[in-house]
Amino acid sequence: MERGPDDTEPLAATLVRYADGPDRATLHPPDEPPLADSWLSVDARVLVSTAAFR
């Protein structure tokens, strides 16, 4: 299973944690570039990533 930035939680949990944080519009750790420009792009990337690991 792919791990998040701190290697202690799954990547999906990391994405959810950042999505629920104060910086919801960008959905990325403060020290990293944005994953996508819109929620649609983020949703598509999460779906593709999830499907790739199954």
C-alpha positions, 0 to 999 in steps of 0.5 A: 500500500502506498504511504502518505508523506509521513510514512505512517498512514495510507495515502488516501487518509493523507488526502482526506486529512488535507481535504478536511483542513483549512486549505481545502481548495488546494488539497496538498501539503503546504510545502508541496505543489498542488495536485490539481486545479479543481476538485474534479481533477482531484477526484479523477486522480484519486479514482485512478490511483485507487484503481491502480493499487487494487 
